[in-house]
């Protein structure tokens, strides 16, 4: 399929790419991916490069020692599922995550959700909460962050909307969008909470 959607605002740009089922040999050679063993990783790397090209990003993509992506002069966050790659680019720190709606997040929800905050949780809500916490994790680039320490305020699941979360003295405003049985969640700013 290729390019699915580009979202432009004054604060950020998001690109969403549907991963192709077939890898072209020229793509592997041109992108120097012949040494990567996993077909899934090859497809993700190719989709990231093609999406950056569609978004007209000319800066070289590199990675920190922790595996976080970086480009010159801007902040970037990248996420992938089996079907999509999404990239957010901004002058502000940012984080993004995409997950397919499934029982997977629901099954492990006790590991990342405080159960007294969310009773009768659905697989849709569990998926969004996982994405919220993953997007904040990417925003902060803090490998010691515990997902249970991120408090997500209750919300109703719709096709798109806002979600609010807190971590220590910071409040985060995140947006989510339903895309082909996946939830995409992103954050591009946060506020210090006043005591």
N, C-alpha and C positions, 0 to 999 in steps of 0.2 A: 504493500500500500504506500508506504512512505510518509510524507508530511501529513499529519492529522489536523494540527491547529497551531496558530501563533497568537498569543495574547500580548498586546502592547499597552502599557500604562506609562505614566510619567516616572514611576518609581522602579519598574522592572519590565523585563520581557520574558515570556515563557514560550518555549517551543515543545511540541509533543509529536513524536514520531512513532508510527506503527512499525514494529520490527518485521522485516521480510522473512519468509520461511526458508528462503534459499540464499546461500552465500555465493557471490561471484568470485572466481579465482583472482581476477584483476584487483578487486577490492582488498583482498588479503595481501597481495604483493605491494600495491600502492600505499597501503596504510601500515606496512611492516608488521603484519599480524600472523605471519606464517608460523611463529614459534608458540603461539597460544594453542593449547591442546583442546580446551573446552569449546564446543560449537556455540554454546549459549554465550560465553564471554566474547567470542569473535563477533557474533551478531550484535551484541551490545556495543562493542567498540566501534563497529562500522556504523551503526545507527547514530551514535554520539557524533562521530565525525560528519556524517551526512546532515544531521540536524544543525550542527554549528555552522556548516556551510549555508544551509537554508536561512539561518538567522543572520547571515552576513557577518559572522564573527571571524576576524582575521588573526586574532591573537593565538599564539601557540598554547595548547592545553597541556598542562603538566600536573603533577600530583605532589602533595606534601609527603613527609615521611610517614604520616598517619593514613595516607590514601585519599585525602580530601582533594578534589580538583581545584585548580587555580588557573587564572588567566591574568594577563597584565592589565592593570588599571581598573579592574572591576571585581566584584564578588560573583561567584558561580556555585551552583549546587546542581547535582545530577542524580537522577533516580531511574531505576528500570524495574520492570516486571517481565514476565515471559512474553508479553505482547507489546509493551510500550517502553520508550525512553522519553524522559521529560527533563528539560534543562531550564533553570531560571538564572537570569543574569541581571545584576543591579549594581548601582553605586553604593548601596547599603548592604550590610551582612544579610544573608538569606539562607533559607533551607527549603527543601522540597522532598516529597515522597509520593509514590504511587503504589497502590496495592490492589490486587484483584479481590473482590468481595468473595469470601469463602468462610468456612468454619475454622480455618487455621487460626486466625486472630482470636476468635471466640474461645477456642480450645485452650489457648495459653493466656487468656485474659487475666487470670489471677496473678500472673507474674508481673504485669505492668499496669493493672488498674486496681485502685482501691475500691473494693467491692461494695462498701457502704455508700459510696457516691453513686453507683450505678447498679440498680437492681433490675432484674429481667432484661439484661443486655442482649441485643440482637447481633447477628454477625455483621450487619451494616455498621452499627454503632461501634463495635469492637474494632472493625477495620479502620474507621475514621480516627478513633482514639490512637491506635497504633501509628497511623500516618502522622498525626499531630506530634506525638512524642518523637518520632524519627526525624521530622522536619526541624523541631527545636534542637535535637541532638546535633544535626548537621549545621544548624545556624551557629551553635555555640562551640562546635568542634572540641567538645570536652569528653574525652574517653572515659572519665570516671563518673560521669553523670548516670544516676539511677533513674530509670523510667518511672518508677513509682513516686519519685520526688516531684515529678511534673503533675500538677493538679489541673485537670481539664474540667471546666464548668459544664454543667448539664446542657444539653442541646437536643433539638429535634432533628431527625435525619430528613433531609430534602435532597433535591438534585444539585443544589449548591447552597452555600451559606457561609456565615462567619462562625468561628469558634474562638473562645477565650480560654487561655491557660495561664497558670502562674508557676513560677519557680523561684523560690526565695523572695527577693525584693523586686522581681521583674514580672510584668504582665505582658502576655503575647496575644496579638490578634492574628488569627490564621484564617485563610479562606479554603473552602473545599469545593470540588466540582466532581460530579459523576460523569465518567467517560467510559462507555462500553463495558459496564459491569466492573469498573475500577473506580476507586476514589483517588483523586489527586488532591493533595493538601500542601499548601505553601505558606511561608511566613517571610516577611521582608522588613518588619520593624517591630520594636517592642518598647515598652515604657517602664521606667523605674516606678515602683509603687511607693507612695508616700506613707510614712508611719504616723 
